[in-house]
Amino acid sequence: MKTYKDYLDGKGPNRIAREREEEGVPNWNGKAKWYESSIRKMLSNEKYKGDALLQKTYTVDFLTKKRVQNTGQIPRYYVEESHPAIIPKGMWETV
């Protein structure tokens, strides 16, 4: 929630990433290294508001388990309120 609030307060993704590093906040894999691209993805990820976009990727070969980005080859499904939201929907939409 702090990341979203910081963004709404006018801080850019690069500055937010730098501040998270200075604060020693661990990222998704437990390290204290943050990237601007990670912050941008976080701010635009629909899962934070409780929704889910299904089939963003799909398996092209079940033997090798190779997955690729779905750019329209198969249908995608958007599910609203699929899980509890981390960020209020209004805040996410504003960002």
Secondary structure, DSSP 8 states (H G I E B T S, - for coil): -HHHHHHHTT--HHHHHHHHHHHT---TTS-S---HHHHHHHHH-GGGGT-EEE-SEEEEETTTTEEEE-SSSS--EEETT-S--SS-HHHHHH-
